[in-house]
Amino acid sequence: MASEKILHPEETPEGSSRRTQIADPAEATQRICVGIVTGPQGVRGPTQRICVGIVTGPQGVRGAVRIKSFTEVPEAVTAYGPVEDEIGCRNFELKACGTAKGVVIARIAGVDSRDQAEALRGLRLYLPRSALPHTEPEEYYHADLIGLDAVLRDGTPVGRVRAIYDFGAGDTLELARDSAPPVMVPFTREVVPIVAPAEGRLVIEPPLGLLDDSEL
């Protein structure tokens, strides 16, 4: 969910930031972030596939491609084995060759010309969830959170998680609301005490002034 490595201090019991990251296979203490909506529209609960990147175009004339990586360590997009297209019909073996201007340069097995690479422009690259490390307690994939309904303790609907950001002080949820502007909610235990992806919801206890009750 970010383009650079994020180091987190130990959490304090209350008000601490929840995790929205997963372990990198190459280093147990390192995290990567996967931050894009991956499941079909309206699906609830943990998604079975994670989008880890998108081909943005060819690189050179020998079939290399440029990949916008959605992992914190960009080259990790190639670290988990073959990736799939959006509908799961085609598999692609990736080999990272380097990075340039915010993208990973990679070779795809069987793609040997610029024309072949150009034909893959816009291709979203997915991995089965089973290929990725399990999250630890209080860690979540962005894909598990985006689309969840946000409700108050008494069940009053607030909105739906539309995006997740990290502005440097911990993760923040953007909630889309039907009859009001989007609202940003700190993703902490204090403000979001209950996270239930399997139920398609999370519970928030907004600080005074965060929400305008007249707009709910």
Residue, then its C-alpha position, 0 to 999 in steps of 0.5 A: m500500500a505504499s511505494e517505500k518500506i515503512l518501519h512501524p514502532e511497537e504498537t501501544p494498547e490503545g489508539s495504535s495503528r492497525r496493520t495493513q501490510i504483509a511479510d516479504p518472503a525474503e526478509a521476515t521483518q520486512r513488509i510489503c503493501v498491496g493496495i488495490v481493489t482486487g475482488p469483483q464489484g460487491v464481493r464481501g470478505p477476503t478476496q482470493r486474488i491480489c493484484v500486485g501490479i499493472v503493465t504500463g508499456p514496453q521497455g526497449v525493443r526486446g520484449a521487456v515491459r514496464i510494470k507499476s508495482f503495488t508492492e512496497v518493495p517494487e521488485a517483489v512483484t516478481a518474487y511470488g511465482p507466476v502471475e495471472d491475468e484478471i480473469g485467471c486464464r493466462n499465466f506469466e512468469l516474470k523476471a525483474c531486470g531493474t527499475a526506472k522512474g517508478v516502475v519495475i523493468a521485467r521480462i515475461a517468458g515468451v515475450d520477445s519483441r516490442d510488439q508483444a510487450e505493447a500488446l500487454r499494456g494495461l494488463r493487471l497482474y494477479l496472484p492467488r492469495s495462497a501464494l502470499p504470506h499469511t497476515e499476522p493478527e491486526e494486519y490486513y490486505h488493502a483488498d480485504l478492507i476496500g469495499l467494507d461497509a462502515v457502521l457505528r456501534d448501533g449499526t447506523p450506516v456511515g459509508r463504505v471503505r473506498a481507499i486506504y492511505d498512509f500520510g506518514a502517521g499511520d493508515t487512514l481509511e477513506l469512507a465514501r458516503d451516499s449523501a455526504p462528502p467522503v470522510m477520512v478515518p484513522f485506522t486505529r483500534e480506538v477509532v475502528p475497534i471492530v474489523a470483520p471482513a468475513e461479515g463485510r463490515l467494520v465498526i467505527e467510533p468517530p471522535l467528536g466532530l469527525l462526522d456530521d451527524s446531520e449528513l448520515 
